[in-house]
Amino acid sequence: MSKSSTLITSLAAYSMLASALAATPAAAQRVEIGNASTVVGDVLLTNASVSKRAVSRKQRIAWQDLIDTGKKSQLQILLLDRSTFGIGASSRIRIDRYIYNPNQGRSLSATFVKGALRFFSGRQEGENSADIKTPAGRIGIRGTALDLLVGTMAQTIAEKEQSVGNVASDKDEATLVILRGPGAGTLGGLTPGLARVEGAGVTVILNEPGLAAYIPRNGAPPIGPFRISNTALSQVQDELAPEVAYAAKGGSFLNTLIPAAIGAIAVGAILSGDGDGPDKQPSRDAGQTRPRPGQNPTPRPDSKPDNPID
């Protein structure tokens, strides 16, 4: 078997081994999938062994960690394949499953409960896909960048768009998806991407930057695709970078912001170091069972947790 096969990060399979590792230290059971490359304000992490611990820059993020951001706070998570989650204020996300092979691509699934999220796809080698669940539906992503809002602001922004108007929405479930690109018409050699927005058995395809879809509530089909307005895009950006928006409106936080933090969330810049210091990313083969000498590794079947987030 090729050397690259041994680098497959099968986090779901690793979860099946948790009971067998109960006698080992808790740290040995933790499967790291990336790190917190930018932290602004109050960001908390919860998992099976930790309850609401403050997240600091360069802190490792693991499978099944539940992330909550406070008011006027934001976080960027850098994954092993250089994909990023830029998370705005008052948001909640959990990465449920992550598989990465440098030669074959990346697959991940996450649950996004509320708030604002910007996703950037990472390295383009192989097949890359992502699946994000929200209270109203599911978004399938292939090699692209998109913005996602869930909750009251999704409803407020979407219903001001001419293509949506006044519809029966749920303030906790409303989901707005905007493709940032690259789309099918992209020039410059970038790999085109798309997003599939699914709800109530209906799928809407977003394949051009600036196209959007809106799912007003659980059980309702998505509305779209429609071209999002510049006003709406500006409002979405305010949700993704709340400290910047506050300062622009006359707040007093501008001088306290770190320019790198602003850039990382606003335009998706990736800040990460190499080497053996605290900047180093988790190993790509984290979560694997290493084969014994002369033994070929055997991938284990994946399992995806269905437990809801309170």
Protein Blocks (a to p, Z undefined) as FASTA:
>chain_A
ZZklmmpccfklmmmmmmmmmmpcfklmpccfbdcfbdghjdddddfkbghiacdehiac
dehiacdddehiacddddfkopacdddehiacddfbdcddfknopcdddddfbdcddddd
ddfehjdddddddfkbccddehiaddddedjklmmmmmmpmklopadddfkloccdddfb
jcfklghhiacddddddeehiacddfbehiacddfbghiaceddddddfklmmmmmmmmm
mmlmmmmnopaklmmpcfklmmmmmnopacddedjbfklccdfkgoiacddehiacdddd
ddddfbdcZZ
